[in-house]
Amino acid sequence: MENSGEAHFPQIIQGGMGIAVSSWQLAREVSQTGELGVVSGTAIDSVIARRLQDGDTSGEIQRALLHFPHQEIAQEIIDRYFIQSGRKENEPYFDVPKLTLNPKQHAINLLVASAFVEVWLAKEGHDGLIGINLLEKIQMAIPAQLFGAMLAGVDYVLIGAGIPAQIPHILNELSIGNKVSMKVDVEDSTDKHRLDLNPKVLIQELYPLKRPIFLAIVSSHALVSYLNKDEVTKPDGYVIEYNLAGGHNAPPRKKNVDENGEPIYGDLDTPNLEKIKSSGSPFWLAGSFGTPEKLREALSMGAQGIQVGSIFALASESGFTFEIRSSVLNLTADENLKISTDATASPTGFPFKVIGMPQTLSEEELYASRTRICDLGYLRTPFKRDNGGIGYRCPAEPMNTYEFKKGDPNQSLGAKCLCNALMADIGLGQLRPDGRIELPLITIGSDLDGPRRLKEMYPGGWSAKNAVDFLRS
Ligand SMILES: Cc1cc2nc3c(=O)[nH]c(=O)nc-3n(C[C@H](O)[C@H](O)[C@H](O)COP(=O)(O)O)c2cc1C
């Protein structure tokens, strides 16, 4: 097996930010500064399919697909989704297959090829390091996405939002072309459920593939010792993410919430860095570490460096639309701006950071007036039906449907469709029959020190390179 080794670790990891906020353009720019650029794999099949339907204006997806090692699959994807002149303004996007335990071959092909495309584009034309970020919660996409990313030579894999104990083994097996079998959690079931992927069914040759370095994103030292206990589950390193980070956060140990419904974090939720250091695994610190002072502090605490999201999400190469980036930047000027930690918004059940912003689902009336629909379904959870079959449900789907599927109604209250909202954040929101386009919902870290300082330095906006220079200053 070719081993990527850890020639030198980067000091700065540009965090993976879904959906496609950490775009290939952003990751590529960061990577070329000598740090680690990370693309997001979350819902990347929908992202690629929608970009193709919008005409793939600069032709980059088709360029990347030309390098995919199975040209019939590449052609099948172009035939199915590419619209030369772009989708008509009054036409909705044509959706990709939803994730299931028994995916059709096209669904697998699309997942593999989409992850390939995003990583390939991020790596094109330079030899810097590129990683892919996935959410452990979206288990049914993981094997295919890892395989696609590895076909493009991905250097790092970073996975949080769950306990990524199965990943090291899956990476080892995929790199030598062996079949992998991912255990998938099925609610209300005691049976074991698995999703298999045989890489050789798609690509017969090319093995061994480079085995990427795997970093688990966790928030507690307990999880570090749990994963390190066994070579089979031990990652190559950790990103230790504190609860001020943008995106999803680990739930507090004590499940308390304050009067605004925000989780209350306490001492128990602070990772013990001494214990993590003594584990011997390399680690990076994330969540309110996006300033030069915090980078130095992290290094002094024995970390390899930091993982930073928010200042990169606001950089000009990120996937956020120009309007969203500008609005967030304007809002950050307000010293009283508060980023809330919404305990119920995310269907995953994890707290999710939300910025209160006009024309987004953070506004109660807009949220209430949205017609619930679950047509992307990445956050659906499999469950065992009374008749023994497998169903899929999401707390953000129409409430009566969720209850019919025996979902807990309390979980459904306040749940927001992150799939559709996050697609809207990057300008790929779905058009509905009543003419409305899905509304965005913006996540950003609670610590705005970095964005505010960068805004002062670059009032007209900053690039990924400016952000890296700032962190290194
Ligand atoms: C817009 C945005 C989206 C994010 N999405 C993800 C994600 O999909 N997966 C993930 O592991 N972390 C995600 N994060 C967390 C970042 O990768 C990073 O760990 C975090 O932003 C670091 O803290 P900071 O916001 O204080 O810089 C996201 C952060 C932001 C700001």
The ligand as an SDF file (V2000), in Angstrom:
LIG
                    3D

 31 33  0  0  0  0  0  0  0  0999 V2000
  -20.3200   27.9860    7.4040 C   0  0  0  0  0  0  0  0  0  0  0  0
  -19.7270   26.8540    8.1960 C   0  0  0  0  0  0  0  0  0  0  0  0
  -20.0670   25.5490    7.8580 C   0  0  0  0  0  0  0  0  0  0  0  0
  -19.4750   24.4780    8.5480 C   0  0  0  0  0  0  0  0  0  0  0  0
  -19.7690   23.2000    8.1420 N   0  0  0  0  0  0  0  0  0  0  0  0
  -19.0850   22.1560    8.6840 C   0  0  0  0  0  0  0  0  0  0  0  0
  -19.2470   20.8420    8.1730 C   0  0  0  0  0  0  0  0  0  0  0  0
  -19.9950   20.6070    7.2290 O   0  0  0  0  0  0  0  0  0  0  0  0
  -18.5350   19.8420    8.7470 N   0  0  0  0  0  0  0  0  0  0  0  0
  -17.6590   20.0660    9.7870 C   0  0  0  0  0  0  0  0  0  0  0  0
  -17.0240   19.1240   10.2520 O   0  0  0  0  0  0  0  0  0  0  0  0
  -17.4990   21.3090   10.2920 N   0  0  0  0  0  0  0  0  0  0  0  0
  -18.1680   22.3580    9.7520 C   0  0  0  0  0  0  0  0  0  0  0  0
  -17.9380   23.6340   10.2170 N   0  0  0  0  0  0  0  0  0  0  0  0
  -16.9220   23.8350   11.2640 C   0  0  0  0  0  0  0  0  0  0  0  0
  -15.5590   24.2310   10.6580 C   0  0  0  0  0  0  0  0  0  0  0  0
  -15.0270   23.1950    9.8860 O   0  0  0  0  0  0  0  0  0  0  0  0
  -14.5560   24.6280   11.7490 C   0  0  0  0  0  0  0  0  0  0  0  0
  -14.2410   23.5390   12.5910 O   0  0  0  0  0  0  0  0  0  0  0  0
  -15.0540   25.7440   12.6130 C   0  0  0  0  0  0  0  0  0  0  0  0
  -15.6310   26.7460   11.8340 O   0  0  0  0  0  0  0  0  0  0  0  0
  -13.9130   26.3330   13.4250 C   0  0  0  0  0  0  0  0  0  0  0  0
  -14.3370   27.3580   14.2490 O   0  0  0  0  0  0  0  0  0  0  0  0
  -14.4780   28.8980   13.8120 P   0  0  0  0  0  0  0  0  0  0  0  0
  -15.8160   29.0150   13.1590 O   0  0  0  0  0  0  0  0  0  0  0  0
  -14.4120   29.6460   15.1070 O   0  0  0  0  0  0  0  0  0  0  0  0
  -13.3590   29.2250   12.8930 O   0  0  0  0  0  0  0  0  0  0  0  0
  -18.5560   24.7170    9.5980 C   0  0  0  0  0  0  0  0  0  0  0  0
  -18.2680   26.0460    9.9460 C   0  0  0  0  0  0  0  0  0  0  0  0
  -18.8340   27.1050    9.2630 C   0  0  0  0  0  0  0  0  0  0  0  0
  -18.4710   28.5140    9.6500 C   0  0  0  0  0  0  0  0  0  0  0  0
  1  2  1  0
  2  3  1  0
  2 30  2  0
  3  4  2  0
  4  5  1  0
  4 28  1  0
  5  6  2  0
  6  7  1  0
  6 13  1  0
  7  8  2  0
  7  9  1  0
  9 10  1  0
 10 11  2  0
 10 12  1  0
 12 13  2  0
 13 14  1  0
 14 15  1  0
 14 28  1  0
 15 16  1  0
 16 17  1  0
 16 18  1  0
 18 19  1  0
 18 20  1  0
 20 21  1  0
 20 22  1  0
 22 23  1  0
 23 24  1  0
 24 25  2  0
 24 26  1  0
 24 27  1  0
 28 29  2  0
 29 30  1  0
 30 31  1  0
M  END
$$$$
